[in-house]
Amino acid sequence: MSKPVLPFRKPGFKPSSFKAAVRPIADSESAPGVYNVDLPADWTIGIVPHGGYLTSLIMATAMEYMTTVQSKYDQPDPIAVHLEFPNRSAIGPAKITVKPVKLGRSISLLYVCLSQAKDNIIGFISMSNIEKENGENLRATGYGTYGGKVPDRVKDCQEFDMGGAIDEFRAAPGKLIYSYPEGGPMGGVAPGMRQHWVRWGRRADTGERFDLSSLGFVSDMFVPLAETHPDYENQGLGWYPTVNLNLEIKKRPPPGGWEWLFVEVRSELIKNGRLDLRVVIREEGGDIVAIGGQVALILSMQRNIGKPAKL
């Protein structure tokens, strides 16, 4: 594989903070709900902006829309996200369009689209006010952690800093500091399953904590499951583009945000280069913060850095 010098590796490159990377600017020449955004070179896998980062960007834009254009509804919180990724995105300018499908008293549904000549991402986000929700609270058993408990971040885990990038092609993973349970490689507690604690690292902004919009990135940022699977045969670098992504948010962060979040990700079956992912995100007390899922593909990194092709 040829190894071009990617933008985030060039001398003098300045990494961007999460807040800057997900900041939408209302397009003054368009109707309300159209935003200009810039996709930075350091929130990428290869030359393609990372799917979890793009999810966070779209979530942040939906939140901006509901707190400005539709502020009278008092629904600042995304509670359910569904996104499809028909075309890959590129570093540089893009537009995000937000349109109301239904504006309701307790829940509103928004259509969202990120475009760069083509519609790269389309989907829907349900918005509400989590603090005003009420109804039944029942503890289900379907999302227990592997081993029955969340590993103690201090006693049972070892902190790991990727130093800005996992390798010469993957910049986005270096935005986080990871703390892995002792045992399997990179938090691999079983084939097709991974656990880790995460917080923002110096390449994102050490002063930041996780907010609701950052859950999109957190839900999709982990060492690929296939790469530590005992039967994985591909020795080259992989690219794992998202086909679609879902995220349900259960609660708001405490004032100031979450410093650490615990993530468990698992795949039931990786077949024909296509994998399912189920993600559970918990806060330090063990409560579930969000539950996610996605379908992704296993491709070679050459498909990423080469000429764009249909997936």
TORPATOR-907436 format. One record per atom (N, C-alpha, C): x, y, z; residue in one letter. Coordinates in pm, whole numbers, plus 50000, padded with zeros to 5 digits. Layout:
N
XYZa/...
***
This chain:
311
500854988150000m/500005000050000m/500885012450000m/500585021949912s/501295034549915s/500955041850044s/501875049850091k/501675056550219k/501825071650202k/500785078450157p/500855092950146p/500925099350284p/501485111350288v/501505118750414v/500145125450429v/499375120850524l/498035126150543l/498105139850611l/497065148150592p/497125162050643p/497485163250790p/496945154450874f/497195155851018f/498625151951056f/499385146250962r/500775142550986r/501765153150936r/501285163250868k/502185173150811k/502725182450920k/503975186950907p/504555195951008p/503715208551024p/503535212651148g/502805224951174g/501305223551182g/500785211351158f/499335209551164f/498845211651307f/497785219351323k/497215222151455k/495915214351473k/495885205351570p/494655197651592p/493525206451642p/492305202251614s/491125209851653s/490465203651776s/489845212051857s/489095207151972s/487765201451926s/487125193752015f/485815188251981f/484805199551960f/484815209452049k/483865220452037k/483985227451903k/485225229751858a/485425236351730a/485005227351614a/485245214351628a/484975205051518a/483495202651497a/482665205351598v/481215202851583v/480425215851586v/481055226951553r/480385239851559r/479705243151426r/478375243351420p/477685247151297p/477495262351290p/477585267851169i/477375282051147i/476145283651057i/475135290551105a/473915292451026a/474245299450894a/473715294250784d/473925299950651d/472975311850635d/473545323750634s/472725335950630s/471995337750497s/472455330750393e/471835332150261e/470775321450235e/470525312950333s/469555302150316s/468455303450420s/467435295450404a/466345295150501a/466845289750634a/466165292750745p/466575287150875p/466645271950870p/467695266550930g/467885252050930g/468995247350839g/469655256550769v/470805253050684v/472065258450750v/473065249750766y/474285253350839y/475525249950758y/476515258450769n/477835255750712n/478715249550820n/479425239050782v/480345232350875v/481645229550801v/482685227050877d/483975223350819d/484435210350883d/484765200550800l/485175187350849l/486695187050859l/487265187450981p/488705188650998p/489455175850958p/490745177550932a/491565166350889a/491985157251003a/491795161451128d/492265153351240d/491135145851311d/489945145451250w/488855137251301w/488515126851195w/489545120151148t/489425111651030t/489975097651053t/489585088850962i/490255076050939i/490775076850797i/492095076850780g/492645079450647g/492315093650605g/491645094850489i/491235108050441i/489735110150454i/489065101150525v/487605101750538v/487215105650680v/486415115950699p/485945119450833p/485285107550902p/485585105951029h/485125094451106h/483605094851125h/482955083251112g/481495082751120g/480945087151254g/481615083651362g/481165087951494g/481295102951512g/482395108651461y/482555123151465y/481435129951387y/481125124851267l/480055130651187l/478705129651257l/478505118651329t/477275117151407t/477195128051513t/478295130351584s/478315140951685s/478065154651623s/478655157151508l/478465169851439l/476985172051404l/476345161751352i/474935162851316i/474065164451441i/474395157151547m/473655158751672m/473795173051726m/475005178451723a/475225192151771a/474445202151688a/474345199651558t/473605208651470t/472105207951498t/471595195951522a/470185194551558a/469885201651690a/470805200751784m/470635207651913m/470645222851893m/471535227651807e/471575241951777e/470255246551714e/469745238651624y/468475241951557y/467325242851656y/467235233151747m/466115232951840m/466225243551949m/467445248051979t/467605258252083t/467595272452026t/467535273751894t/467475287051832t/466205288351747t/466175281351636v/465045282551543v/463735277951607v/463795267151684q/462585261551746q/462665262151898q/463205272851951s/463435273652096s/462145273152178s/461025277252120k/459775277652198k/459315263752241k/459845253252177y/459435239652214y/460215234352334y/461305240652369d/462105236552485d/462465221652479d/463025217552367q/463425203652345q/464875203352296q/465825205652387p/467225206852347p/467965193652333p/467335182552374d/468075169952387d/467745159952276d/468755154852206p/468505143652115p/468295130952198p/467205123952173i/466945111652249i/467025099152161i/466925100852030a/467045089451939a/467595094351806a/468615087451757v/469295091351634v/469325079451539v/468945081751414h/469115071451311h/469715078051188h/470885073351146l/471595079151032l/471985068350932l/471865071650803e/472345063250693e/473485070450624e/474495062850580f/475715068550521f/475865063850376f/475065069050281p/475125064150144p/476385068050068p/476995079250104n/478215083750036n/479245088150139n/480515085650108r/481565089550202r/481765104550199r/482155110050312s/482405124350324s/483885127150301s/484215139950288a/485595144050263a/485955155550355a/487245156950381i/487745168150459i/487375181250389i/486905191050466g/486595203950407g/485175208450431g/484725218650358p/483395224450382p/482265214650350p/481175216050423a/479975208150399a/478785216250449a/477595211650411k/476375217850459k/475545207450534k/474895211850640i/473935203550710i/472575210450705i/471585203050659t/470215208150651t/469365201150756t/468635208950833v/467725203650934v/466315208250901v/465385198750890k/463995202150861k/463075195050961k/462065202051010p/461125195451101p/460185186151025p/460085173951072v/459075164651021v/457795166151102v/457965166851234k/456855169451324k/457385176551448k/456765187551483l/457095194851605l/455975192251705l/456315185151813g/455315181151910g/455525187352046g/454565185252136r/454645191052269r/455735184652354r/455975171552335s/456985164752416s/458145159352334s/457885155452209i/458925150152121i/458745156051982i/459835160451923s/459835165251785s/460765156751701s/460405154851575l/461205146751483l/461795155651376l/463125154651359l/463845162651261l/464435153751152l/464375158651029y/465135152550919y/466465159850910y/467545152450893v/468875158450884v/469615153150762v/470435161550703c/471215157550585c/472535165050583c/473635157750571l/474965163650550l/475335161550405l/475665172450336s/475935171450192s/477235178250153s/477875172450053q/479035178049983q/478865174049836q/478165181849759a/477785178249621a/476735167149621a/476985156449696k/475995145849714k/475515145949859k/474405139049881d/473925137150018d/474735125750081d/475675129250167n/476555119250227n/475905111850342n/475135119050423i/474465113050539i/473045118350543i/472095109550561i/470695113550578i/470135106050698i/469145111950763g/468585104850877g/467565113050953g/467265108251072f/466255114551156f/466755114951300f/466395125651369i/466725127051511i/465465131251586i/465155123951691s/464055127551780s/464595136251892s/463945147651915m/464375157252016m/463335158152126m/463805160052249s/462895161352362s/463605169452471s/463015169452589n/463655175252707n/463725164152811n/464905158452827i/465055146752914i/464645149753057i/464905161853103e/464565165353241e/463065165753264e/462285167353159k/460825168053173k/460135154853142k/460905144653104e/460295131653075e/459755125453203e/458665118053189n/458125110653303n/457445098153251n/457305088353338g/456705075653300g/457365064253376g/457115052053329e/457635040253395e/459155039753393e/459745034753501n/461175032153509n/461355017553552n/461775009153459l/461914994853485l/463324990553448l/463984983553536r/465334978753508r/465254965453434r/465694965453309a/465714953253229a/467054946153249a/467164933853199t/468384925953220t/469134923353090t/468634928452979g/469234925052851g/470584931252824g/470974941252903y/472224948152875y/473174947752994y/473294936053057g/474314934353159g/475694934153095g/476704938253168t/478054938353113t/478654924353117t/479644922153033y/480354909453031y/481054907653165y/480854896453230g/481424894153362g/480534899153475g/479434905853440g/478444909553540g/478624923053606g/479744929953581k/479934942953646k/480854951753561k/480784964553589v/481674974053523v/483034973453592v/484134971153519p/485444970353584p/485834983653647p/486414982953765d/486854994953835d/487955001953754d/487725014553723r/488655021653635r/490045023053695r/490145024053826v/491435026053893v/492095012753927v/491335003353983k/491904990854032k/492074980353922k/491154979853826d/491114968753732d/491554972353591d/491924984853566c/492214989153430c/493564996253421c/494074996753300q/495345003553274q/495125014253168q/495555026553198e/495335037753107e/496295036952989e/495785041052872f/496565040252749f/496305052652665f/497385059152622d/497305071052538d/497895067552402d/497085068852297m/497565065252163m/498505075752105m/498695086752176g/499695096452134g/499335104352011g/498055106351986g/497655114651873g/497075106951758g/497445094351739a/496875086151632a/497235071651658a/496345062651621i/496595048551643i/497685043351550i/497825049251431d/498865045851335d/498945057251235d/499665055351126e/499865066351033e/498605070250957e/497565062050964f/496355064850887f/495155068950972f/495145065851100r/493925067651178r/494125078151287r/493635090251259a/493815101451351a/492775101751461a/491525098751428a/490425100751522a/490595093251654a/491105080951656p/491235074051786p/492115081451886p/493065089451837g/493955096651927g/493305108152001g/492035110751974k/491315121352044k/490945117252187k/491035104352217l/490615099352347l/491775093052423l/491665093152555i/492495085052643i/491665072852681i/492275061152675y/491565048552701y/492085042152829y/491215035252898s/491615027353014s/491015013452996s/491895003552972y/491454990152935y/491504980653054y/490494971853066p/490564961453168p/491754952353145p/492334947353252e/493444938053239e/492934925053177e/493764919153093g/493364906553030g/493624906952881g/492554907452802g/492674906852658g/493284919352598g/493744918652471p/494374930052406p/493384941352380p/493774953552413m/492984965552386m/491544964252434m/491354958552552g/490014957252608g/489204945752552g/489854936952474g/489134925552418g/488894914952524g/487704914952583v/487414905652693v/486904892252641v/486534891652513a/486084879352449a/486134881852299a/486194871352215p/486144873552071p/484884881452032p/485074892351960g/483934900351920g/483374909052029g/484144911752135m/483654920152244m/484804928252303m/484514940952334r/485554949852387r/484954958852493r/485774961852595q/485384971152700q/486484981452721q/486084993752748h/487085003752788h/486405015752853h/487175022852932w/486825036052980w/487465046252887w/486815057752868v/487395068152782v/487185081852845v/488125090852815r/487965105052842r/488655112552729r/488375125352718w/489035133152614w/490535133852641w/491315133352533g/492765134452543g/493255148152499g/494565149752500r/495135162852471r/494905167052326r/494655157452237r/494425160852097r/492995165652071r/492145164652169a/490785169852156a/490685183052232a/490845182452361d/490875194252448d/490795188952590d/491895189852662t/491935183852795t/490985190852892t/490495202652857g/489555209452944g/488115205452922g/487855197752818e/486485193952786e/486055181452861e/484745180252878r/484135167952925r/483065163952823r/482595151652836f/481615146752740f/480255153052763f/479625157952655d/478255162552660d/477395153152576d/476125156552556l/475245147652481l/475725145652337l/476165156452272s/476565155052132s/477795146152116s/478655145452217s/479865137252207s/479575122352212s/478355118452250l/478035104152258l/478065097552121l/477835105052014g/477965099351881g/479365094351855g/480355102551891f/481755098651873f/482135087251965f/481745088352092v/482085077952189v/481515064352149v/480315064252092s/479665051652056s/480345044551940s/481195051851868d/481785046251746d/483315046551750d/483905048751867m/485365049851873m/485955039051961m/486545029051896f/487175017951966f/488085010951866f/489075003751917v/489914995751828v/489004985551760v/489034984551627p/488104975751556p/488104961551612p/486914956151631l/486784942851691l/487524932251612l/487484933351480a/488084922951397a/489594921951419a/490244932951451e/491704933251454e/492304926151575e/491514922851675t/492024914751786t/491274901451796t/490494898351694h/489804885351693h/490804874451659h/490794863151731p/491804852651707p/491764846651568p/490644847651499d/490534841651365d/490664851851252d/491004864151286y/491124874551183y/492344871751097y/492154871250965e/493234867150874e/493854878750798e/493204890050793n/493724901450718n/494834908150798n/496034908150745q/497174913950816q/497384928750784q/496654933950685g/496794947950651g/495894956750735g/496084969850722l/495234979250793l/493824978950737l/492854979550824g/491474979250781g/490794992750788g/489734993850711w/488845005450716w/487444999950737w/486695006050828y/485415000450870y/484305010850854y/483945014150730p/482955024750709p/481575020850760p/480895030650816t/479555028550871t/478525028350759t/477635018550761v/476505017950669v/475315025350731v/474995022150854n/473995029950928n/474305029351076n/473745038951150l/474045040251293l/472785044651367l/472565038351482n/471445041951570n/471985044851709n/471365054351777l/471785057751912l/470575062651991l/470325056352106e/469275060952196e/469925066352322e/469565078352362i/470165084852477i/469215084052595i/469735079352708k/468915076852826k/468905088252926k/470025095552937k/470075105853041k/471045117053003k/470845128453065r/471745139753049r/472985137953135r/474075144653099p/475265144353185p/475045152953308p/475865151053411p/475815160153526p/476305173953485p/476085184153566p/476605197453533p/478105196953504p/478505202453391g/479905202253352g/480275190653263g/479425180353256g/479685169153167g/480295157053236g/480415146153162w/481055133953212w/482565134753185w/483365131753286e/484815130953262e/485175117553199e/484635106753254w/484885093253204w/483575086553167w/483615078353062l/482485069853026l/482995055752999l/482185045953036f/482525031853013f/481755026852892f/482455020252802v/481855015552677v/482065000552663v/480994993452633e/481094979352597e/480514977752457e/481304972052369v/480864969952231v/481004955252197v/480014950052126r/480064935952089r/479484933951950r/479914923251886s/479354919151758s/478884904751771s/477694901951722e/477154888351730e/477734879451620e/477904885151499l/478404877151387l/479014886251282l/480264883851251i/480934890851141i/480904881451022i/480174885150916k/479964875950805k/480044883450672k/480814877850579n/480954883450444n/481414898050448n/482304901150542g/482844914650551g/481874924950605g/480804920350668r/479814929550725r/479624926050871r/479664936050956l/479544933251099l/478464941651164l/477804935451259d/476854942451345d/477594947051470d/477184958151525l/477774963351648l/476674967451744l/476824963651870r/475904967751976r/476744974652083r/476374986552120v/477184994652210v/476354999152329v/476914997552449v/476285002752570v/477285012252637v/476835024352667i/477675034452730i/477135037152871i/478045036552970r/477645038653109r/478495049753171r/477925056253272e/478685065953349e/479355058853466e/480135066353544e/480955059953647e/480135053053755e/478925057353779g/478075050453876g/477475037653824g/477665034753695g/477145022453635g/475855024153559g/475195035753571d/473935037853500d/474185038653350d/473235033453273i/473325034053128i/473025048253081i/473925053553000v/473795066952943v/473185066152803v/473625056452724a/473135055152587a/473335040852539a/472495036952444i/472585023852380i/472615026152229i/473565020052162g/473715022252019g/473875009351942g/473805010651812g/474024999251723g/474335004351584g/475034996251508q/475315000051371q/475654987951286q/475614990151157v/476124980651059v/477324987150992v/478424979850982a/479634985050920a/480234974550829a/481134978850743l/481824969950650l/483294968750689l/483904957750651i/485344955850669i/485994956850532i/486754967450511l/487424969850384l/488904972650409l/489694972350304s/491114975650318s/491284990750325s/492364995350389m/492625009650397m/492845015650258m/493265007550162q/493455012650027q/492155018049969q/491025012250008r/489735017149962r/489445031150017r/490075034250129n/489885047250192n/490725058050126n/492015055350110i/492925065650063i/493025066049911i/492445056249843g/492435056149698g/491285064249643g/491035063049514k/489925070049449k/488605065049504k/487675074049540p/486385069649593p/485695060049499p/485135049649557a/484405039649479a/483115036349552a/482175030849479k/480925026849541k/481175015049634k/480565015349752l/480725004549848l/479904992549806l/
***
